[in-house]
Amino acid sequence: MAKKATGKAGSKTRAKGSPKSTALVEHRSSNRRSRQRRQSAEANRGEAFIKLLQSPLVAEIVAVAATAALAALAEHGFTSGGGGTRGRRAGKAVKEAGKAAAAAVGRRLGTEIDEIRKSASAAKADAKG
């Protein structure tokens, strides 16, 4: 059988009306400050994410992906015949549409990155000369 936990001999206990330790109060107030900073940082991240979603580049990339996916679906084609294989064909078409969308986004991002690099090197050359 386990023994009951008892306090150490000579341990000091706080009286009911005595004030709390200042270290504990400081710890709690620092937790409140860190919580406020964390909430503020999370709000800033949320606002930055919303601004990113509203940027013209993201809108253009989504449009490129949607166009590529629709083109892949149209290219694959759907007919009313086929019976039991229709589900498999649809799944394959969706897979191909996803791949086409990803490839289109990759190409578009590559183009954007190349343009950024060119403008950065041109700005660097202007600064030197």
C-alpha positions as CSV (number, residue, x, y, z in Angstrom):
1,M,0.0,0.0,0.0
2,A,1.2,3.5,-0.8
3,K,2.0,6.0,1.9
4,K,0.1,9.2,2.1
5,A,2.1,12.3,1.0
6,T,3.1,14.4,4.0
7,G,4.8,17.8,4.1
8,K,8.4,18.0,5.2
9,A,9.1,18.5,8.8
10,G,9.8,22.2,9.5
11,S,8.2,23.3,6.2
12,K,6.7,26.8,6.4
13,T,3.0,27.3,5.6
14,R,1.5,30.6,4.6
15,A,-1.3,32.0,6.8
16,K,-4.6,32.6,5.1
17,G,-4.4,36.4,5.3
18,S,-0.7,36.8,4.3
19,P,0.2,38.2,0.9
20,K,1.4,36.1,-1.9
21,S,5.1,35.9,-2.9
22,T,6.1,38.8,-5.2
23,A,7.9,36.3,-7.5
24,L,4.6,34.6,-8.2
25,V,2.9,37.9,-9.0
26,E,5.7,39.0,-11.3
27,H,5.6,35.6,-13.1
28,R,1.9,35.9,-13.7
29,S,2.2,39.5,-15.0
30,S,5.0,38.4,-17.3
31,N,2.8,35.6,-18.6
32,R,0.1,38.2,-19.3
33,R,2.5,40.3,-21.3
34,S,3.9,37.4,-23.3
35,R,0.3,36.3,-24.0
36,Q,-0.5,39.7,-25.3
37,R,2.6,39.8,-27.4
38,R,1.8,36.4,-28.8
39,Q,-1.8,37.4,-29.6
40,S,-0.5,40.6,-31.3
41,A,2.0,38.6,-33.4
42,E,-0.8,36.1,-34.4
43,A,-3.0,39.0,-35.4
44,N,-0.1,40.5,-37.5
45,R,0.4,37.1,-39.2
46,G,-3.3,36.8,-39.9
47,E,-3.4,40.3,-41.5
48,A,-0.3,39.5,-43.5
49,F,-1.9,36.3,-44.8
50,I,-5.1,38.1,-45.8
51,K,-3.0,40.8,-47.6
52,L,-1.2,38.0,-49.4
53,L,-4.4,36.4,-50.5
54,Q,-5.6,39.7,-51.8
55,S,-2.5,40.4,-53.8
56,P,-2.7,40.5,-57.6
57,L,0.0,37.8,-57.9
58,V,-2.0,35.3,-55.9
59,A,-5.2,36.1,-57.9
60,E,-3.3,35.6,-61.1
61,I,-1.7,32.3,-60.0
62,V,-5.2,31.0,-59.0
63,A,-6.5,32.0,-62.4
64,V,-3.6,30.2,-64.1
65,A,-4.2,27.1,-62.1
66,A,-8.0,27.1,-62.7
67,T,-7.5,27.6,-66.5
68,A,-5.0,24.8,-66.7
69,A,-7.2,22.5,-64.7
70,L,-10.2,23.3,-66.9
71,A,-8.2,22.8,-70.1
72,A,-7.0,19.4,-68.8
73,L,-10.5,18.3,-68.0
74,A,-11.8,19.5,-71.4
75,E,-9.0,17.7,-73.1
76,H,-9.7,14.5,-71.3
77,G,-13.3,14.7,-72.3
78,F,-16.4,13.1,-70.8
79,T,-18.9,11.0,-72.7
80,S,-22.1,9.4,-71.4
81,G,-21.1,5.9,-72.4
82,G,-18.7,3.6,-70.6
83,G,-20.8,2.1,-67.8
84,G,-18.6,0.9,-64.9
85,T,-15.4,2.6,-66.0
86,R,-16.8,6.1,-65.8
87,G,-15.7,6.6,-62.1
88,R,-12.1,5.5,-62.9
89,R,-12.0,7.9,-65.9
90,A,-13.3,10.8,-63.9
91,G,-10.7,10.1,-61.2
92,K,-7.9,10.0,-63.8
93,A,-9.2,13.2,-65.3
94,V,-9.2,15.0,-62.0
95,K,-5.6,13.7,-61.3
96,E,-4.5,15.0,-64.6
97,A,-6.2,18.4,-64.0
98,G,-4.4,18.7,-60.7
99,K,-1.1,17.9,-62.3
100,A,-1.7,20.5,-65.1
101,A,-2.7,23.1,-62.5
102,A,0.5,22.5,-60.5
103,A,2.7,22.6,-63.6
104,A,1.1,25.9,-64.7
105,V,1.6,27.4,-61.2
106,G,5.2,26.3,-61.2
107,R,5.8,27.8,-64.6
108,R,4.2,31.1,-63.6
109,L,6.1,31.3,-60.3
110,G,9.3,30.5,-62.2
111,T,8.6,33.4,-64.5
112,E,7.9,35.8,-61.6
113,I,11.1,34.7,-59.8
114,D,13.2,35.3,-63.0
115,E,11.7,38.8,-63.3
116,I,12.5,39.6,-59.7
117,R,16.1,38.4,-60.2
118,K,16.5,40.5,-63.4
119,S,15.2,43.6,-61.7
120,A,17.4,43.1,-58.6
121,S,20.5,42.6,-60.8
122,A,19.6,45.7,-62.8
123,A,19.1,47.7,-59.6
124,K,22.4,46.5,-58.3
125,A,24.2,47.5,-61.5
126,D,22.6,51.0,-61.3
127,A,23.8,51.4,-57.8
128,K,27.4,50.5,-58.7
129,G,27.6,52.5,-61.9
